[in-house]
Amino acid sequence: MSSTHVGVLGATGAVGQRLIQLLDPHPEFEIATLTASDDSAGKSYREAAKWRIETPIPDAVADLTVQATDPDAVPDDVDLLFSSLPSSVGKRVEPGFCEAGYVVSSNSSNARMDSDVPLTIPEVNHDHLDLLEVQRDERGWDGALVKNPNCSTITMVPTLAALDEFGLSTVHVATMQAVSGAGYAGVSSMEILDNVLPHIGGEEEKMETETRKLLGSFDGAAIDDHDVDVAASCNRVPTLDGHLENAWAETSETITADDAMAAMREAPSLDLHSSPDQLIEVFEDPNRPQPRLDRMVGGGMSVAAGGVRETSDGVQYNCLAHNTLRGAAGASVLNGELLVEDGWI
């Protein structure tokens, strides 16, 4: 199998480092370029990145020269770019890469809700990738832009997709989100130790809007958002990795706890390199899932669920995913694999 040459935009940040950790041993992708801010451009990656991942910095990447985040600095033989840029930067520079002919699989929050940009969880809404035909026609791009959802949204939506056959109508969710979701310097120790922060700016809105788009249907021209009503409360808690969420799902049809668990267990995975064997791991033990014990289920790419019980209008349950793997870098890589599989590259 020939390798697809790839690059990472924003390679020195927390998600950029996770991307490199996943891409370096990848059998289908070969890292050909790394970009970062002007302060890092021209340095070796070893010098530019304050490496904070638990595995060593890959030898093949350490001596690569970091380039400026500019289409002119990316080699022509690069086929696919993974973006972990801050959204303010992504909004400004990602379209330029697409205009220059590059396909971008982006974790950045900008443009997720644009009508012609696929917001994709491959196991949930594979067909939304066909929106790229509309995007290219409307924008005149030779390249393309695909987004993965917010890390808290991607934890919950696979479970909701499994329950949608019962007529999903209303969802309430309270999240307990790990500090790594804010980046290495995002939350100070004085803020989070012995504490819970009951607000994460913009997070509730992302969960409420992204969920409806992800569960929506593509009619060949546009996404028709799902009519589920979503209300979210997002909290930062002192765990390192793994977003744990309490969800209450109301359905128009009667659903039992056994029905819900069976539907989640049967949720299909895909035959992609980064796909877990089991998309949703369901625990019978009401004390599971827990971040420390279960964030690495499926190599960090599965969603864990448990504590399923019936309510008067549906079911209540807990769900968990590793926020920088399934919720960020791993999601972008999986979207990249889908782009290659479906012939967009």
C-alpha positions as CSV (number, residue, x, y, z in Angstrom):
1,M,0.0,0.0,0.0
2,S,1.4,3.4,-1.0
3,S,1.4,6.0,1.8
4,T,-0.6,9.2,1.7
5,H,1.7,12.2,2.5
6,V,0.2,14.3,5.3
7,G,1.0,17.4,7.3
8,V,-0.1,18.8,10.6
9,L,-1.1,22.4,11.0
10,G,-0.5,23.7,14.5
11,A,1.8,20.8,15.2
12,T,3.3,22.1,18.5
13,G,0.1,22.3,20.5
14,A,-1.5,19.6,22.6
15,V,-3.8,18.2,19.9
16,G,-1.0,18.6,17.3
17,Q,1.3,16.4,19.5
18,R,-1.5,13.8,19.8
19,L,-1.8,13.9,16.0
20,I,1.9,13.2,15.6
21,Q,1.7,10.4,18.1
22,L,-1.1,8.7,16.0
23,L,0.3,9.5,12.6
24,D,4.0,8.5,13.0
25,P,3.2,4.7,13.2
26,H,0.2,4.9,10.9
27,P,0.5,2.3,8.1
28,E,-1.4,4.5,5.5
29,F,0.0,8.0,6.3
30,E,3.5,9.5,6.1
31,I,4.2,12.8,7.9
32,A,5.8,15.1,5.3
33,T,5.4,18.6,6.8
34,L,4.6,20.3,10.1
35,T,3.6,23.9,10.6
36,A,3.3,26.2,13.6
37,S,3.4,29.9,14.5
38,D,6.1,32.2,13.1
39,D,8.0,31.9,16.4
40,S,8.4,28.2,15.8
41,A,9.0,28.3,12.0
42,G,12.6,27.4,11.0
43,K,13.3,25.4,14.1
44,S,13.4,21.6,14.3
45,Y,10.3,20.1,15.7
46,R,12.3,18.9,18.7
47,E,13.3,22.5,19.5
48,A,9.9,24.0,18.8
49,A,7.6,21.6,20.6
50,K,7.5,21.3,24.4
51,W,6.7,17.6,24.1
52,R,4.2,16.5,26.8
53,I,2.9,13.2,25.4
54,E,3.5,10.1,27.5
55,T,5.3,8.4,24.6
56,P,8.7,9.7,23.3
57,I,8.8,12.2,20.5
58,P,9.1,10.1,17.3
59,D,12.6,10.1,15.8
60,A,11.3,10.5,12.3
61,V,9.6,13.8,13.2
62,A,12.0,15.3,15.8
63,D,14.4,16.7,13.2
64,L,11.8,17.9,10.7
65,T,12.0,21.7,10.2
66,V,8.8,23.4,11.3
67,Q,7.3,25.5,8.5
68,A,5.1,28.6,8.6
69,T,1.4,28.0,8.5
70,D,1.1,29.1,4.9
71,P,0.1,27.1,1.8
72,D,3.2,28.2,0.0
73,A,5.3,26.5,2.7
74,V,3.6,23.1,2.2
75,P,5.1,20.7,-0.4
76,D,3.0,19.9,-3.4
77,D,3.1,16.2,-2.8
78,V,1.2,16.5,0.5
79,D,-2.3,15.1,0.0
80,L,-4.0,15.7,3.3
81,L,-3.6,18.2,6.2
82,F,-4.7,17.7,9.7
83,S,-5.5,21.0,11.4
84,S,-5.3,21.5,15.2
85,L,-5.1,25.3,14.9
86,P,-6.8,27.6,17.4
87,S,-10.2,28.5,15.9
88,S,-9.3,32.1,15.4
89,V,-6.3,31.1,13.3
90,G,-8.2,28.3,11.5
91,K,-10.9,30.6,10.4
92,R,-8.4,32.8,8.8
93,V,-6.0,30.3,7.2
94,E,-7.8,27.0,6.5
95,P,-9.8,28.3,3.5
96,G,-6.5,29.4,1.9
97,F,-5.2,25.8,2.1
98,C,-8.4,24.5,0.6
99,E,-8.2,27.1,-2.2
100,A,-4.6,25.9,-2.9
101,G,-5.9,22.4,-3.4
102,Y,-5.3,20.7,0.0
103,V,-7.8,18.5,1.7
104,V,-8.0,19.6,5.4
105,S,-9.3,17.3,8.2
106,S,-9.8,19.8,11.0
107,N,-10.3,19.7,14.7
108,S,-10.7,23.5,15.0
109,S,-14.2,24.7,15.9
110,N,-14.5,27.4,13.2
111,A,-16.8,26.5,10.3
112,R,-18.3,23.4,12.0
113,M,-21.8,24.8,11.5
114,D,-21.3,26.2,7.9
115,S,-24.0,24.7,5.7
116,D,-21.5,23.3,3.2
117,V,-18.9,21.9,5.6
118,P,-19.3,18.2,6.7
119,L,-19.3,17.8,10.4
120,T,-18.5,14.1,10.6
121,I,-18.3,11.1,13.0
122,P,-17.6,8.4,10.4
123,E,-19.6,5.7,12.3
124,V,-22.6,8.0,12.7
125,N,-23.0,10.1,9.5
126,H,-20.6,8.7,6.9
127,D,-22.9,10.0,4.1
128,H,-22.5,13.7,5.1
129,L,-19.1,13.6,3.5
130,D,-20.9,13.8,0.1
131,L,-21.6,17.4,1.1
132,L,-18.1,18.1,-0.2
133,E,-19.5,18.1,-3.8
134,V,-21.7,21.0,-2.8
135,Q,-18.7,22.7,-1.0
136,R,-16.5,22.5,-4.0
137,D,-19.2,23.7,-6.4
138,E,-20.1,26.7,-4.1
139,R,-16.6,27.7,-3.2
140,G,-14.6,26.8,-6.3
141,W,-12.1,24.8,-4.2
142,D,-9.9,22.0,-5.6
143,G,-9.3,21.1,-2.0
144,A,-11.9,20.5,0.8
145,L,-12.6,21.1,4.4
146,V,-14.0,18.5,6.8
147,K,-14.6,19.0,10.5
148,N,-14.9,16.7,13.5
149,P,-17.1,17.8,16.4
150,N,-16.3,19.2,19.8
151,C,-14.9,16.7,22.2
152,S,-17.9,16.8,24.5
153,T,-20.3,16.4,21.6
154,I,-18.5,13.4,20.1
155,T,-18.7,11.6,23.5
156,M,-22.5,11.7,23.5
157,V,-23.6,11.6,19.9
158,P,-22.8,7.9,19.1
159,T,-25.0,6.9,22.0
160,L,-27.8,9.1,20.8
161,A,-27.5,7.8,17.2
162,A,-28.0,4.3,18.7
163,L,-31.1,5.4,20.5
164,D,-32.6,7.4,17.5
165,E,-34.6,4.3,16.3
166,F,-36.8,4.9,19.3
167,G,-37.8,8.4,18.3
168,L,-35.2,10.6,20.0
169,S,-37.0,13.8,21.0
170,T,-35.2,15.6,23.9
171,V,-31.8,15.3,25.5
172,H,-30.4,16.8,28.7
173,V,-26.7,16.4,29.4
174,A,-24.4,17.4,32.2
175,T,-20.7,17.0,31.5
176,M,-17.6,16.5,33.7
177,Q,-14.8,17.5,31.4
178,A,-11.1,16.8,31.9
179,V,-8.6,19.6,32.2
180,S,-6.7,18.5,29.1
181,G,-9.6,19.7,27.0
182,A,-8.6,23.3,27.9
183,G,-5.0,22.8,26.7
184,Y,-1.8,22.5,28.7
185,A,-2.1,26.1,30.1
186,G,-5.9,26.4,29.9
187,V,-6.8,26.0,33.5
188,S,-4.5,26.9,36.4
189,S,-4.0,24.5,39.3
190,M,-5.3,27.1,41.7
191,E,-8.6,27.2,39.7
192,I,-9.2,23.4,39.4
193,L,-7.7,21.7,42.4
194,D,-10.3,21.0,45.1
195,N,-12.8,22.6,42.7
196,V,-15.3,22.2,39.8
197,L,-15.7,25.0,37.3
198,P,-19.4,25.1,36.4
199,H,-19.1,26.9,33.0
200,I,-17.0,26.3,29.9
201,G,-17.4,29.2,27.5
202,G,-19.3,28.2,24.3
203,E,-19.3,24.5,25.2
204,E,-23.1,24.2,25.8
205,E,-23.9,25.9,22.5
206,K,-21.6,23.6,20.6
207,M,-23.2,20.5,22.1
208,E,-26.7,21.8,21.4
209,T,-26.1,22.8,17.8
210,E,-23.5,20.2,16.6
211,T,-25.7,17.3,17.9
212,R,-28.6,18.3,15.6
213,K,-26.3,18.6,12.6
214,L,-24.5,15.3,13.2
215,L,-27.8,13.4,13.6
216,G,-29.4,15.2,10.6
217,S,-30.0,13.8,7.2
218,F,-28.3,14.7,3.9
219,D,-30.7,15.1,1.0
220,G,-28.0,15.5,-1.7
221,A,-27.9,19.3,-1.4
222,A,-27.9,20.2,2.3
223,I,-28.1,18.8,5.8
224,D,-31.5,18.8,7.4
225,D,-30.8,19.1,11.1
226,H,-32.4,16.6,13.5
227,D,-35.3,18.1,15.5
228,V,-34.1,16.7,18.8
229,D,-34.0,19.4,21.5
230,V,-30.7,19.4,23.4
231,A,-29.9,21.2,26.6
232,A,-26.4,21.0,28.0
233,S,-24.6,22.0,31.2
234,C,-20.8,21.8,30.9
235,N,-18.4,21.5,33.9
236,R,-14.6,21.3,34.2
237,V,-13.4,18.8,36.8
238,P,-9.9,17.9,38.1
239,T,-9.3,14.8,35.9
240,L,-6.5,14.7,33.4
241,D,-8.2,13.0,30.4
242,G,-11.6,11.6,29.7
243,H,-14.9,13.5,29.5
244,L,-17.7,11.8,31.6
245,E,-21.3,12.8,30.8
246,N,-24.7,12.2,32.4
247,A,-27.3,12.0,29.7
248,W,-31.1,11.9,29.9
249,A,-32.7,10.9,26.6
250,E,-36.5,11.2,26.0
251,T,-38.0,9.1,23.2
252,S,-41.4,9.0,21.5
253,E,-41.5,5.2,21.7
254,T,-41.3,3.2,24.9
255,I,-37.7,2.1,25.6
256,T,-36.3,-0.1,28.4
257,A,-32.8,-0.1,29.8
258,D,-32.2,-3.5,28.0
259,D,-33.4,-2.0,24.7
260,A,-31.0,1.0,25.1
261,M,-28.0,-1.2,26.0
262,A,-28.7,-3.6,23.1
263,A,-28.9,-0.7,20.7
264,M,-25.6,0.8,21.9
265,R,-23.8,-2.6,21.8
266,E,-25.1,-3.1,18.2
267,A,-23.9,0.4,17.0
268,P,-21.7,-0.4,14.0
269,S,-18.1,0.4,13.7
270,L,-16.1,0.7,10.5
271,D,-13.3,-1.1,8.8
272,L,-10.8,1.8,9.1
273,H,-7.4,1.6,10.7
274,S,-8.4,3.8,13.7
275,S,-11.8,2.3,14.1
276,P,-12.4,0.5,17.4
277,D,-13.7,-3.1,17.2
278,Q,-16.6,-2.0,19.4
279,L,-17.9,1.6,18.9
280,I,-19.7,1.7,22.2
281,E,-18.6,-0.4,25.2
282,V,-21.5,-0.9,27.5
283,F,-20.9,-1.7,31.2
284,E,-23.4,-3.5,33.4
285,D,-21.6,-2.3,36.6
286,P,-23.4,1.0,37.6
287,N,-20.1,2.3,38.9
288,R,-18.7,2.4,35.3
289,P,-17.5,4.0,33.2
290,Q,-14.9,6.0,35.1
291,P,-12.3,8.3,33.4
292,R,-9.2,6.7,35.0
293,L,-10.3,3.1,34.3
294,D,-12.1,3.4,31.0
295,R,-10.9,6.3,28.9
296,M,-8.6,4.0,26.9
297,V,-11.3,1.5,25.9
298,G,-10.9,0.6,22.3
299,G,-7.4,2.2,22.3
300,G,-9.0,5.5,23.3
301,M,-11.3,5.4,20.3
302,S,-14.4,3.8,21.8
303,V,-17.2,5.4,23.7
304,A,-18.0,3.8,27.1
305,A,-21.5,3.8,28.5
306,G,-23.1,2.5,31.7
307,G,-25.5,3.2,34.5
308,V,-28.4,2.8,32.0
309,R,-31.8,3.0,33.7
310,E,-35.3,3.8,32.6
311,T,-37.1,7.1,33.3
312,S,-40.7,8.1,32.8
313,D,-39.9,9.3,29.3
314,G,-36.9,7.4,28.2
315,V,-33.5,6.4,29.7
316,Q,-30.8,7.9,31.7
317,Y,-27.1,6.8,31.4
318,N,-23.5,7.8,31.6
319,C,-21.0,8.0,28.7
320,L,-17.3,8.6,28.5
321,A,-14.6,9.1,25.9
322,H,-11.0,10.1,25.8
323,N,-11.2,13.7,24.9
324,T,-7.9,14.2,23.1
325,L,-8.0,10.8,21.3
326,R,-11.6,10.0,20.3
327,G,-12.6,13.6,21.0
328,A,-9.9,15.4,19.0
329,A,-6.8,14.0,17.3
330,G,-8.1,10.5,16.8
331,A,-11.3,11.9,15.4
332,S,-9.4,13.9,12.8
333,V,-7.3,10.9,11.8
334,L,-10.4,8.8,11.4
335,N,-12.0,11.4,9.2
336,G,-8.8,11.5,7.2
337,E,-8.9,7.7,6.7
338,L,-12.5,8.0,5.6
339,L,-11.6,10.7,3.1
340,V,-9.0,8.4,1.6
341,E,-11.3,5.4,1.7
342,D,-14.1,7.3,-0.1
343,G,-11.7,8.6,-2.8
344,W,-11.7,12.3,-1.9
345,I,-7.9,12.2,-1.9
